[in-house]
Amino acid sequence: MKTTTGAGTTGAADTTAVAFTGVTKTFGAVRAVDGIDLGIRRGETVALLGRNGAGKSTAINLLLGLDEPDSGRVRLFGDAPARAVEAGRIGAMLQDARPVSRVTVRELLDFVARTYPRPMPVAEALGHAGLTDLAGRRVDRLSGGQAQRVRFAIALAGNPELIVLDEPTAALDVEAREAFWDSMRGYARRGNTVLFSTHYLEEADANADRIVVVDSGRILADGTAEQLKRAAGGTTVSFDLAGHPSEGLTALPGVTSVEIHGDRALLRSTGSDATVRALAAQDLIRGLEVAPVSLNEAFLNLTRTPRGTPARTADSLEMSR
């Protein structure tokens, strides 16, 4: 889906879940959030990507009403964050939660659920988080991965329309991560909105409708995973040189860069069909492999962008094809 920028405009309130308008936040000499404009529509699943210190956690804290912007405005479903949280419309799974002593998983969830006006049934929250068999276990005796699942269940306790996840699978093994995302996809299919940050870029690639890349408190790019990949160079074409000289490869149609690793060449191309035809004309298709640029490569390319470069929105990313 395309970026929705701005906040609280007439006619958009029914479709907008999250709206940042000109939001800034400074800590001392550090501008952690630097004029962010961002809109997330109801029902979208959006990944927030950025290096450590990029401003992701500050943006999430502002969204949840845990901090106030120095300037600009944050709205959730057209309302102030604190009011949306109080109404149970928002659930959050944060990294820095601490275990509660001497209570069971079910007791903790039951307590949290009773603080919301329309909570999710505790048994349902336990099931979504894969905790049904651990409901009677004390929270302070769980493994790291099990405790992470408890935090997920707590985020669901209020039966929220929007869930915010900060590195949700950091302590989970591969099987538990897949089970978690199965649950999240089911939650999203019911028309709910998901915003998550992660360092596992493959999770963003597989699960996000949109990806927002932030760095130095600013949005560098906002679009689908495919749009980001195309903007980063489109496709890689690799083949065996088999003793052929590498000179002239940069002049092939579509080629934007060339890397040589031993006797193998790797070309980044914006038009792989034309590149491959040119290679075939030179009898250079031994061991040929054509693959899309990875999201990891796209992310690294974007975060090398000089400060001050305009953000890459869905429209501008599409125009770069």
N, C-alpha and C positions, 0 to 999 in steps of 0.2 A: 504494500500500500504506500501511497505517497505521504510525505511529511505534512502534518497539520501544524502550522505555526500560529502563534498568537493565543489569546485566551478570552473566554467569556463573551465572545461576540454573539449578537442576536442570531438565532437559528443554528448555532453550533453547540449550544449547551446540551442538547439531547444526545449528541454523538461524541462529545469530547470527555474523556476520562481524566486526563492530566494536561495542564496547560502552564508552561513557564513563559513569562513575558518580561524580557529585559532583566533577568535575575542576576544579581551580583552578590558575592559574599567574600569578605576579606578577613584574614587573620593576620594581624600585624602587617608585615610587608608583603604577605602572600595573598594574591587574588585567586582564591580557590575556585570560585565560580565567576566567570567573566562575561556577563551579558548574554546569558542563555535564553534563546527563544525555542521552545519545543512544545509540540502538541502530540498527544497519544489518543487515538480514537478508542471508543469502547470496543472490546472484543479483540484488540490487537495483542500480540505477544512481541515485546520489544526487548532487545538485548542492549545493554549499556556497556560498551567496551572502552578500556583505557588503561594506560600504564599505572603503576602505583603512584599516587600523588597527582593523578590527572584531574581529580575533582569529582569522581563518581560518588564516593561516600558522602561528601558534602551536599551534592545534589539530592541524594536520597534522604539525608537528614532534613533538608529544606522541604522536600516533598511530604515527609511524614509529620511536619510541624515540630520536629525536635530542635530546630533552629529557625531563626527568622532571617530573611534576606536583608542586606543593607539597602538594596533598591530593587525595583521590579516587583512582580507579583507571582505567586504560585496558587493555582486553583485545582481542586479535585472535584470532578462532577459539578463544576461551577461554584463550589463553596470553599471556604478556608480549610486548610489541611486539618487543623485541630477539630473542627466540626465534623468533617468527613470521618475522621478516625473515631470520634466519640459515637457516631451513629453506626459504627461497625461496618462501614462500606470499604474500609481498607484493612488488609492484613499484611504484616511484615515479618520477614525472617532475616534477622541481622546476625552478623558474625560474632558480636561481643557479648552474647547472652551467657549468663552464668547458671549452672545447675542449682535447683532448689533442693535443700536437704530434707530427708525424712518424709517425703510425700511420694505417692505412687504416680505413675504416668496418668492414670485415669483421674485421680484426685486433682492433679494439677490442671488437666484439661477441663474438668467439670467446674473448677473455680474460675478459670479464665472465661469459659463460655457464659457463665452467669453474669459477667460484667457487660454483656452485649444485649441489645434489645431483641435481636432475632438471630440467635446463635445457630450454628450447625450442630446437629445431634452429635454427642460425643462419640458414639459408636461409629458414625460416618467419618468423623475426622480421624479417628484411630485407623479405620480401614484405608483411607486415602494415604495416610502416612506409613502404612505397613507396620502398625504398632499393636494390632489386635492381640497378638500373643504375648505382648510385653505390657499390657495395661496394668497388671498388678505389680510390676517391678518398680522399685524405688528409682527415682530419677537420678539420684547421685551415684547409682551403681551401674549406670549404662555405659557402654562403650562410646567412643567419640562419634561413630557413625549413627548409633542408636540415638544419642543425644541430639544429633542434627535432625533426625526424623521427628523428634519431639518438638523442636523449634518449628518445623514445618506444620505439624498438627496445631500448634498454638496459633500460627498465622492463619489457619483455616477456621479457628474456633468461632469467630464472629460471623461466619458465612459471608465473606467479603465479596464485593464486585471487582475489586482490584487487589492483587497481591504483589508485594514488592519483595524481591529476593536478592540478598547481597551474598554472592558466592555460595549458593545453596548446596552444592555438591562437593564442597572442599574436603570433607572428611569421609566421603563415601567411596566404597570400592566400585568396580565397574558394574557389577550386577545391581547394586543398590542405586547407582546413578541412573541406570536405564529404567529401573522401577519408578524412581522419582519422576523422571520425565514422562513416563507413561501416565502417571497421576496428573502431572501438570497439563498435559495435552487434553486429558479428559475434563479438567477444570476449565480450560480455555474453550473447549467445544461447547460448553454451556453458555457461551456469550460473555464470559468474564475476561478481564484484562490482566495481563501479566507484564511486569517490568522486572528484568533480572540483570544483575551484573555477574560476570564470570571471567576467569582467566583461561577456561577451557573453550577455545575458539570453536572447536568442533561442535560444542553444545549450542552456541549461537547460530552456527551454520545450519544445524539440523532442526532447531526448534523455534527460531525467531522469524516473525513476519517481516520485521524491520530491524536494522542494526544502527545504533547511534554511537559514533566514535568520538570520544572527548579527549582533549589533551590541553594541559595548562588552563583548565577551567573553561575551555571553549569547545563548541561542536565543530569537529573537522569534517564529518560526513554523516549523512542520514539517508539510508536507502535499504533495499533488499541485499542479501548476501551476494546474489548474482550481479547486481549493479556495482557493488564495491569491487568484486573480482574483475569485472570487465574494465572498470576505471583504472585498475592497477596494472593492466597490460593484457588482459584477456586470456591468453593461452600460452603454454610452454610447449615447444617442439624440440625434442631431443633425438639425436641419431649418432651413429658411429662414423667418425671421419674416415676410418680405414686408410690412413695415410694421406688423405686429401688435405691440402692447405686450408686454413681457416680464413684466410684473407678474402674479403668480399662478402662474407656472410651478413654483415651489417647493412649491406645494400639490397638485400632480398626484400621483396614486397612484404609489408606488415611488420618487419622486424624492428624492435625498439631497443633490444640489448642482446649481447652475445656473451656466454660464459663457456670456457673450454676447461674440461676436467679430464686430463690425460688425453685419450683419443676420442673423447665424447664431447659433442657440442650441445649446448642448451640455449635455445633461442626463445626470447619472449616476444610474442607476436600479437598484434591487434587484428590480424586477419590470417588465421591459421591455414585456411584453404589455399589462399594465394601463396603462402610461404611453402606449403608442402608441394604444390605444383612446380614452384621454382626449384625446389630441391630435387624433385623427380627428374626435371630437365637436365640436372647436373649429375644424375645417378648417385644421389646422396640420401638414400632412404634406407640404408642398412640399420637394423635395430630401431626403426622409427617408433617414437612414442609421442602422442599428442594428448595433453591433459590441461584442464582449466587451471588457472592460477589459484592457489589455495587462499582461503580467508586469512590465514596467518601471513602470507606474503602481502595481501592487500592491506592488512592492518599495519604491518611494518612500513609499507610504502606511505601510508597516510600519516603515520606518526613521525615520519621524517620531514613532513611538509613544513616549510618555514612559517613561523608565527606571523599572522597578519593575512595569510592566504584565505580567501573567502571559503566558507563552509561548502562542502559538496552535498547538495540536496538531491532528492530522487530525480528531479527534473534535470539538473546539471550532470548527474551521473549517467542518466539515460542518453544525454546529448554527446557523451564522450565515447559512445559505442563506435 
